[in-house]
Amino acid sequence: MRKIVSALILFLSFIINGSAQQDLTLYEFRAAPQSNGLNPSKIPLCKGYLLLPGLSGGYASINSEGFTYADAFQLNDNGSIDIKLNEAIDKMKDLNNISFDFKAPILGFGFRMGAGFATFGVETKGSSRFTVPKTLAEFIWLGNADEKFLGQRASFDGLGVDYMQYTEFAFGYARDFNENWTFGIKAKYLSGQAFLRTTQSSLGITTNAENYAITLDGELQIQAAGIAGLVVDSLLNFNGLSFGNIGDQLTAAGSGNHGGALDIGATYRLNEKISFNASVLDVGIINWAASAVTKTSKPISYTYEGISVSDITSGQDEAESIVGTLDTLLSGIEFDDKQESFTTTLPIKIYAGGNYQILPKTDLSVLTFNELYNGRFKTSLRFGVTQRVRNFLMATLNYSVYGNSAANVGAGFTLNLGPLQLYTITDNVIAFMLPEQSKNFHLRFGINLTFGNNFSQN
């Protein structure tokens, strides 16, 4: 059982992070049309392009500021594994964020119009963040009978979830206004599909030192809408979903949530070698109306006369004890429902950077990425070099600091074979070579159709 607990804690800590969709390597890759999505003023290095569903790939990112696999488990010379979760958990912060992001393009195209470039794209985006207190990992690993918790309140304040998924319809236009300035703008209609957020969380567990009775206390408030609202409302009200018309229910829940956003970008060329650029993305809102619900718990004070977690982890009545205890504790929470629409903002992303053309086809660059969301601010820094080879190959290598990690080496390339463009981009190559020691995983790859490539553009 202790191995199962070890795996659970490792999973939680491994995906812990507060970073978001940042694409530090893609930003400089004007050869790939997707770079225009990070700065609307970055005109693609072609006369036109076409992105197709499935073929043009997507984006996935997992980041970790918790401990790595190598921190928690050590392989000995005899093939055995030492578990070092005590030391690994010590490396966690008081509150740790868990993050997984993805993007899935559905359709996209763009074409040059004189001194300007017009774009259109449809893309599904998803972003999930969880907040896990360090005390939760300690509680699971040590057990409630440990002297750290016995007779004391184990505070799980801040435990929560934040998930948003929507489909974006984007119309963009960029134009060279003179030799120095290029401006771009992108207007986006958003169709929300799922939203879930813990807006208030102050939970705690106290174990009686004499009889090991577990008391759950605190307050909890959850906002949900779309498909997430339908599922959460069914689970917490214990009424289940009607599988007879599940398709109709999900379709209705995943529509009727409307919003809009704006992206702006600018590029300034100081001279033939030096340029500066910046963009502000996702300044917008979504109004959640379908299956929208705000669930506020009544004051929680529930005592379960059960066995200690240390008994569970030692193998006594394992499955029955775990399932029964969790079910009992959850059923002890009662909610008041408020079923009305609400509005949320998007995470605002800010890029700012500079380029220096050290050789005719070689650029050095520096880039900062910042995100503001739900009162929290995240930042990243990247240094890179990009090499262009005629009109068929572009490659890059960079170093970045993000996700509470300074061990990130990014790389990528685009290869043009006529109109067929192959690309692969990652912000951290090390994650694929040494996954057990890495905190951040990131990957983009796919096939685009590009026409009239011209890598000699500034």
Phi, psi and omega in degrees: 000323181296331176293322178295316178298319178300316180296321180297313180295319179299317180299314180298312185288327185296324182260013180288129175181159177247002180287167185223194179295105187240324175052059183292328181278318182300330187307322182273355189269073179294342176295330176268121182304334182298340180295336177297337178287346179261338174207108184299344180275352179276097182286128180303151182276053179202169178274339179189161180208162178219127176251132183243148180298138180083301183295317185281009170072198182198201186218138174216139182215129172234131183232154183216126171251004176277206180270159179268173176300319181294332177292325187267331185227134181238124179275123180273168181297332181274005178093352178280163182240127175267131178269124183236045185292331177301311179293322182293316180297328179300337181279350180284154174277172179299317175235130183236136180261138178254135185221136168217129181232150175211156173223137180228103180291139178256316179198146176198146175204160178203156181204151180281141178229085182066241179273003183241175179216125181255144181224153173216139180207148174237127186210138173264132182235142177223141181217125180234137177223133176240146176247121184240118176291147177300326181296334178293315177297319179296319182296317180293318185283313185278330183091154183287347179274356177293150183300338179292333185242336184298119181078002180241156177277121173274108185276125174248027180304134180096350178300126183190179182220149177215110182228135178218135176222135180205162174253134187248131174247111190242132175243122184231157176210133177233149183210139171279111183277330174199193182294338185259322192247136168231130179240149178218151179217149180219121177258136188228131169265135184242132175246105184287137181247325181203141177213136178210126180213137171271107184272341176210133181207115177219062184268153177202157179232131177242130179255124178295130184290342184264313185241006178063019175296137183256125178247122176263131180220169176125196180224153182210133175226134183231134170251134180213152179200169182066214180298322179296323178296319179297315183291313182298316180297321180291318182291313185284337176267358177056035179252351174069170177263148176273104186286351178294326178229040184301323180297315179295321179297314181292322178296315180295320181290329183271009177229169180086006177249106190247149178197182180207158180208164182225136172245139174227148180209158179212145175231131179239123179260108181292318175203196183291343185249332188244132177217157178231150181210156179202155177209151174236122188242152171061046171274096186187183183219163170229131174265118183264115183240324183285126179053032181282134180208141171246118184252117180247125182288147168287158181312124186267124173203090187231130181248131178246120180276076184239194179268167182281155177297332178295328176293321180297312183289346178269359172105004183275117179050052191305289188298313182298319182293314182296307182297316181295318180294313180298317180298318180294315181295317181293321180291346178279353179264124178250142184241147166260131184258141174232103186263091176207159184292158176212163184241137178234155175266165175265157172296121179276128182246138182230122174250143174209131184202179178214153181231144175229121181276095184285331175223165184309326181236021181233125181241139167259144183215155172228142185215139171244141175238133180226144178227134177240119182205129174054039177079007181241145184239129179237147180220153178218159181222137183220138173240135184210168174228137182234135182238131176252137178236106183050225180244022184234346184219134171225135181223154181215155175217136182210168176232137183218159175239115178198162177061036180060029180222136177252012182249064182232117176242115182263156179202160177185165176206155168235135180235118182259118176246087189067227178281350182274122180243123175259138179216147174217130184218136174216148176272354182205093178295327184302328182298333181271341178267323180228067183299329183289345180247008186255149180250346185227132176236137184203136181204137169227137174200158179163192181231127175246163170250119179235148185228137179067049181295140179213089183284358180276355179294147176278000000 
